[in-house]
Amino acid sequence: ELQLDITAEGVAVSEVEPSSIAQRVGFQKGDIILAINGEPVKTSKDVERAARVGAPLWEITINRNGQVLTTLQRG
Protein backbone atom coordinates (compact mmCIF):
# COMPACT_ATOMS: atom_id res chain seq x y z
CA GLU A 1 0.00 0.00 0.00
CA LEU A 2 2.82 2.42 0.84
CA GLN A 3 4.95 1.18 -2.10
CA LEU A 4 8.15 1.09 -0.07
CA ASP A 5 11.45 -0.46 -1.07
CA ILE A 6 11.54 -3.88 0.61
CA THR A 7 15.25 -3.47 1.32
CA ALA A 8 14.70 -0.23 3.24
CA GLU A 9 15.50 -0.26 6.94
CA GLY A 10 13.50 1.52 9.59
CA VAL A 11 9.85 1.68 10.61
CA ALA A 12 7.24 2.96 8.17
CA VAL A 13 4.53 5.36 9.29
CA SER A 14 1.33 3.89 7.91
CA GLU A 15 -1.14 6.34 9.41
CA VAL A 16 -1.12 9.69 11.20
CA GLU A 17 -4.19 10.33 13.31
CA PRO A 18 -5.35 13.89 14.05
CA SER A 19 -4.12 15.21 17.41
CA SER A 20 -1.71 12.27 17.80
CA ILE A 21 1.92 12.42 18.87
CA ALA A 22 2.83 11.42 15.32
CA GLN A 23 1.01 14.47 13.97
CA ARG A 24 2.63 16.78 16.53
CA VAL A 25 6.07 15.46 15.56
CA GLY A 26 5.24 16.09 11.91
CA PHE A 27 5.20 12.53 10.59
CA GLN A 28 3.51 11.91 7.28
CA LYS A 29 2.11 8.66 5.92
CA GLY A 30 4.97 6.82 4.21
CA ASP A 31 7.76 8.34 6.32
CA ILE A 32 10.34 5.80 7.44
CA ILE A 33 11.74 6.35 10.94
CA LEU A 34 15.47 5.66 10.77
CA ALA A 35 16.71 6.77 14.20
CA ILE A 36 15.54 8.30 17.46
CA ASN A 37 18.08 10.20 19.58
CA GLY A 38 20.91 8.66 17.59
CA GLU A 39 19.72 5.09 18.10
CA PRO A 40 18.90 3.17 14.91
CA VAL A 41 15.27 2.11 14.51
CA LYS A 42 14.77 -1.28 12.89
CA THR A 43 11.47 -2.44 14.42
CA SER A 44 8.38 -0.94 16.02
CA LYS A 45 9.72 -2.25 19.35
CA ASP A 46 12.66 0.17 18.96
CA VAL A 47 10.17 3.05 18.68
CA GLU A 48 8.23 1.80 21.71
CA ARG A 49 11.44 1.47 23.73
CA ALA A 50 12.48 5.05 22.90
CA ALA A 51 9.01 6.33 23.86
CA ARG A 52 9.18 4.56 27.24
CA VAL A 53 12.61 6.02 28.03
CA GLY A 54 11.45 9.55 27.26
CA ALA A 55 13.63 12.59 26.67
CA PRO A 56 13.36 16.36 27.08
CA LEU A 57 14.46 16.76 23.45
CA TRP A 58 13.92 14.25 20.64
CA GLU A 59 16.15 14.01 17.60
CA ILE A 60 14.25 12.03 14.98
CA THR A 61 15.72 11.01 11.63
CA ILE A 62 13.34 9.94 8.87
CA ASN A 63 13.41 9.08 5.21
CA ARG A 64 10.68 10.99 3.38
CA ASN A 65 10.43 10.15 -0.30
CA GLY A 66 14.14 9.36 -0.52
CA GLN A 67 15.26 12.45 1.38
CA VAL A 68 16.78 11.95 4.85
CA LEU A 69 15.55 14.58 7.33
CA THR A 70 16.41 15.14 11.00
CA THR A 71 14.11 17.10 13.26
CA LEU A 72 14.33 18.19 16.88
CA GLN A 73 11.19 18.09 19.02
CA ARG A 74 10.64 18.94 22.66
CA GLY A 75 9.49 16.03 24.82
Legacy VTK file of the C-alpha trace (Angstrom):
# vtk DataFile Version 3.0
C-alpha trace
ASCII
DATASET POLYDATA
POINTS 75 float
0.000 0.000 0.000
2.817 2.418 0.842
4.947 1.178 -2.104
8.147 1.089 -0.070
11.449 -0.456 -1.072
11.544 -3.878 0.608
15.254 -3.474 1.318
14.700 -0.227 3.241
15.499 -0.262 6.942
13.495 1.523 9.593
9.852 1.677 10.608
7.235 2.962 8.169
4.529 5.357 9.295
1.326 3.888 7.908
-1.144 6.335 9.406
-1.124 9.688 11.195
-4.191 10.332 13.306
-5.353 13.888 14.045
-4.117 15.214 17.407
-1.712 12.268 17.803
1.915 12.419 18.873
2.831 11.416 15.315
1.006 14.467 13.966
2.627 16.783 16.532
6.067 15.458 15.564
5.236 16.093 11.910
5.205 12.530 10.594
3.507 11.907 7.284
2.112 8.662 5.918
4.972 6.823 4.205
7.762 8.336 6.316
10.341 5.796 7.445
11.737 6.348 10.935
15.471 5.658 10.771
16.712 6.775 14.200
15.537 8.303 17.459
18.079 10.199 19.578
20.910 8.664 17.587
19.718 5.085 18.102
18.895 3.165 14.907
15.268 2.107 14.506
14.769 -1.278 12.889
11.473 -2.439 14.420
8.381 -0.935 16.024
9.725 -2.253 19.347
12.657 0.165 18.958
10.174 3.053 18.675
8.225 1.796 21.708
11.441 1.471 23.730
12.475 5.052 22.901
9.015 6.332 23.859
9.183 4.563 27.237
12.613 6.022 28.034
11.447 9.548 27.260
13.628 12.589 26.667
13.356 16.357 27.081
14.465 16.755 23.454
13.924 14.251 20.641
16.149 14.012 17.598
14.245 12.032 14.976
15.724 11.015 11.628
13.338 9.945 8.872
13.412 9.082 5.213
10.678 10.992 3.380
10.428 10.147 -0.304
14.136 9.355 -0.515
15.258 12.448 1.382
16.776 11.949 4.852
15.551 14.584 7.327
16.414 15.140 10.996
14.106 17.099 13.260
14.330 18.188 16.878
11.192 18.086 19.017
10.641 18.944 22.658
9.495 16.028 24.819
LINES 1 76
75 0 1 2 3 4 5 6 7 8 9 10 11 12 13 14 15 16 17 18 19 20 21 22 23 24 25 26 27 28 29 30 31 32 33 34 35 36 37 38 39 40 41 42 43 44 45 46 47 48 49 50 51 52 53 54 55 56 57 58 59 60 61 62 63 64 65 66 67 68 69 70 71 72 73 74
